[in-house]
Amino acid sequence: MSAPRHTASTAFGAAFLLFSPGAFAAEPVRIGDAVLEPVELASLPGFADDDHAAGLDAFRLTCGAPLASSSQPAGVRGSLTDLAAACAKARDLPREAARSFFETAFSAYRVTRPARVIEAERRAGFLTGYFEPELSASAVPGPGFTAAILARPDDLVTFEPGQVPPGLDPSLRAARRTASGFEPYPDRAAIEDGALGDRARPLLWLRDPVDLFVLQVQGSGRVRLPDGRSLRVRYDGKNGRPYSSVVKTIVTEGHLPLEGLTFARWAGWLRAHPVEARRLMRTNAAYVFFKVEAAADAALGPPGAAGVPLTPGRSLAVDSTLWRYGLPFWLDGRVSPGSQTPGQLVVAQDTGSAIVGPARGDLYLGTGDAAGAAAGNLRHAIGFVVLLPKPAAAPVSADAR
């Protein structure tokens, strides 16, 4: 979904909260406005019937990348040391042992909101879907290719949470470096009007502004050039301005009804109404910059914020200020009408500016139009169960041997 992002050590991992069953006996552990309640993983409806091996494959992909991300603040849930220990157990595990691995290496906790009176509301989170678009592109502008994909400008500076320089809006996540210091980076409208000057460096050209907008909302995509080459366009930073949903604005202004509103329908409406589309797209001040690379394994998606390729149906974007990348989650409910089980095992491997809160997720669904249609239809309440790695065994000292 939007924004892509070392090795665990005992000293580093000790800075993070370790979970054990006893930690919940005295006082519930809170995360945002939610509380983590212990639950037996094997007792969850549908867990026994899920494809645990697919979940294990996704988990091991995360283990193959550095576990500690500098983009995640201290205090995120999930011990780095314990997660590294779980990765070590999973390294040479046969796929048929996947279910046992998740049941024995992790403790499951339901994310609940105790302030809600109705039980269904206490357990309800919200799940959406995202995808990797496939678009036509050209290396040069011309008839049919008018929207430039821009490279990251050399004066763009990205800030980590809590590191915004004095004098700037604390909500900003990027700024423009100038001779006299930092200043807010131009918003979408200003960039479209030429505010970057010579720093606007086109990488490729898409058919129209709607294709570019779709690419920016999804955060990455695949493009096919007229000579048949396939390239991947990856996120490489944004202007730090807040994201706002154009689809929501389309609905609130009465252009299209929410019921049955698919990706194809709202994108088609924008193309059919170019003047209104320009105005509406400019209400989203956020602007994304990209880099280009050769397309890799067609079965996997682009690297997410955790730095590993996304797996369709198994990679989840989460609030990265709350949850550590690499944590498995059980989505407690039917993810889509076609789901064979009332739940799905996924792994936190990405994040997004609209993914805020402990029970909010965005599920990666794949590449192309079919994945886009599925992503557009995935918007419903679902329960979240986080799998926290059990504490790693402490090393035995020489004196204790």
Beta strands, then each sheet from edge to edge (+ up, - down):
strand 1: 29-31
strand 2: 34-39
strand 3: 106-112
strand 4: 125-132
strand 5: 134-138
strand 6: 147-150
strand 7: 156-158
strand 8: 174-178
strand 9: 181-183
strand 10: 202-206
strand 11: 220-224
strand 12: 230-238
strand 13: 288-294
strand 14: 315-317
strand 15: 328-332
strand 16: 344-350
strand 17: 360-367
strand 18: 379-389
sheet 1: 1+ 2- 3+ 18- 4+ 17+ 14- 16- 15+
sheet 2: 6+ 10- 5+ 11+ 12- 13+
sheet 3: 7+ 8- 9+
end
